[in-house]
């Protein structure tokens, strides 16, 4: 099991394929910031709130030089419906085999209702134009995540 990716580490070159079949690579984002947020499941209350918050803050984050990628283990078909339902303006990576989640250290053992299972720990990584992690947000404010990121980056 991989440890959580830390500030100063480089992200993997291959990030995965989004809901439209487009392959995303770290080099696609060279020279600009990238926000990669990992979330457990499409269409659940916390994940929907987080996605909508990022959608609402998308223009401000773009103006500050950041692209956004959402990642979960859901299928591309699930992502297509989720993105359409909430008009999400950013790609969602279908990490069905959790390769990217393992690389970032967010695929972990979780406990709920007395059972233990493997799942995605909600975490956001902010990456600079060189593909290096600059911030890791483990305590995600799902309802106001865009503002949380903007404040962390000192963007008002």
MARDOMAR-863766 format. One record per residue (C-alpha): residue in three letters; x, z, y. Coordinates in steps of 0.05 Angstrom, whole numbers, plus 5000, padded with zeros to 4 digits. Layout:
AlaXZY...
END
This chain:
Unk500050005000Unk502749805068Unk503650295125Unk499850185190Unk503449665232Unk506950015290Unk508649855362Unk514849415363Unk513449075297Unk512348325292Unk505848055264Unk505747565206Unk505846825223Unk499646665182Unk493547025208Unk488246695166Unk482446205169Unk476546315215Unk469146185204Unk469945445222Unk475645325174Unk481045335228Unk487745645207Unk490546135259Unk497946275264Unk501846765308Unk505546165339Unk498845895364Unk498746485412Unk506046455434Unk506846615507Unk500146975515Unk497147625492Unk492947705430Unk488048245411Unk486748285336Unk481148755317Unk479648945246Unk472649175229Unk469049365164Unk462948915161Unk458848385197Unk451948595222Unk452849355216Unk451349775277Unk458349995296Unk461449305282Unk455948965321Unk456849435381Unk464349305380Unk463648555375Unk458548535432Unk462948985476Unk468848505465Unk464247915478Unk461948225544Unk469148355565Unk471747695538Unk472447325605Unk476247905637Unk480847955577Unk481947205578Unk483447225653Unk488647765637Unk491847275588Unk489047535522Unk485747175464Unk481547555414Unk481047495338Unk476247915297Unk477948035224Unk473848305165Unk473248175091Unk466647815101Unk466047085081Unk466346505130Unk458846395119Unk457447125138Unk461847045200Unk458246405221Unk451546775221Unk454347395255Unk457847005310Unk451646565322Unk446847155323Unk450847525377Unk453846905411Unk460947145399Unk465846715438Unk472046865395Unk474046675324Unk472747135264Unk477847105208Unk474847125138Unk480047565104Unk476347595038Unk482547754997Unk484648265050Unk491647965057Unk491948055132Unk488748745129Unk494148955080Unk499648655124Unk497149065183Unk496049685139Unk488549755153Unk486149625081Unk485850345057Unk482450845012Unk476151095044Unk471151635025Unk463751625038Unk458052005006Unk462752304954Unk465551634930Unk472351344941Unk473450604952Unk478050114985Unk475849855053Unk477749665124Unk479650215172Unk477150005242Unk483449885282Unk485449435341Unk492349155354Unk494748875420Unk500348365413Unk504848065466Unk506747335475Unk512647425427Unk508247655369Unk510248385377Unk505248955373Unk504949325440Unk498949785427Unk495150045366Unk488150335377Unk485950765318Unk480351125354Unk476050535373Unk470350645421Unk465550135389Unk460450155446Unk465550045501Unk471649735466Unk473049205520Unk473449735574Unk477850165528Unk482749585521Unk482549395595Unk484150115614Unk489750155563Unk492849515592Unk491649765664Unk487049185679Unk481249365724
END
